């Protein structure tokens, strides 16, 4: 029986296998790249999931803290209002003036030659101390009406200096008046005057620091 061998077919098969090898290698490389990209995607997806979870936790904490912050701000405003009201009340108490003894000092200083027609007063705060500003409008009569008005101004300053060491008095106006009045049984001339009196308490010394006992 004759034997026939197709050597050409064998050579052709080997040649086809050699051509397929680069294709296999390329497919394997692409598969490896696909696996790496899939792993990278899964890693990023997990990181994003962790970030979303952390963001939710932070939002929950913020929502819990926000009402507390609003409550703290409201409480702070209430405390500031309370302190302001307390300071205002303290200032009113510290700056209060008892006008009765002041009016008594003025009345006891007015001589018979002087007639007061108007009096106004107000309190002042100077360098943390209580002060007064009193305006007196009146008429001085006598043969020397101007001198009587000047004597009254000096008497006021002397009287108030006892209570308020820093006292000043000055004429805002001193004018001859056409009117005459009866004084001690005779008619005498008059002058109109306006006196401004500024009085301030002595500066209170600050308390000296106490040294601790050994």
Residue pairs with C-beta under 8 A, 6 or more apart in sequence:
91 125
94 130
95 123
95 125
95 130
97 123
97 130
97 132
99 121
101 163
102 121
102 132
102 134
105 159
105 160
105 163
106 116
106 119
106 134
106 136
106 156
106 159
108 159
109 152
109 155
109 156
109 159
110 116
110 152
111 148
111 151
111 152
111 155
112 183
113 140
113 141
113 142
113 145
113 148
113 152
113 183
114 138
114 139
114 140
114 141
114 148
114 149
114 152
115 138
115 139
115 141
116 136
116 137
116 138
117 137
117 138
117 139
118 135
118 136
118 137
118 138
119 134
119 135
119 136
119 137
120 134
120 135
121 132
121 133
121 134
121 135
122 132
122 133
123 130
123 131
123 132
124 130
124 131
124 132
124 133
124 198
124 200
125 131
126 200
127 203
129 200
129 201
129 202
129 203
129 204
130 200
130 201
131 164
131 166
131 198
131 199
131 200
131 201
132 164
132 197
132 198
132 199
132 200
133 196
133 197
133 198
134 196
134 197
134 199
135 172
135 194
135 195
135 196
135 197
136 156
136 194
136 195
136 197
137 192
137 193
137 194
138 192
138 193
139 177
139 179
139 181
139 190
139 191
139 192
139 193
140 146
140 148
140 149
140 152
140 190
140 191
140 193
141 148
141 181
141 183
141 188
141 189
141 190
142 148
142 183
142 188
142 189
143 188
143 189
145 188
145 189
145 190
145 191
146 174
146 191
149 171
149 174
149 191
149 193
152 195
153 169
153 170
153 171
153 195
154 169
156 169
156 195
156 197
157 167
157 168
157 169
157 197
160 167
160 169
160 197
160 199
161 167
163 199
164 199
164 200
164 201
164 202
165 200
165 201
165 202
166 199
166 200
166 201
166 202
167 197
167 198
167 199
167 200
168 197
168 198
168 199
169 195
169 196
169 197
169 198
170 195
170 196
171 193
171 194
171 195
172 194
172 195
172 196
173 192
173 193
173 194
174 191
174 192
174 193
174 194
175 191
175 192
175 193
176 189
176 191
177 189
177 190
177 191
177 192
179 190
180 187
180 188
180 189
180 190
181 187
181 188
181 190
182 188
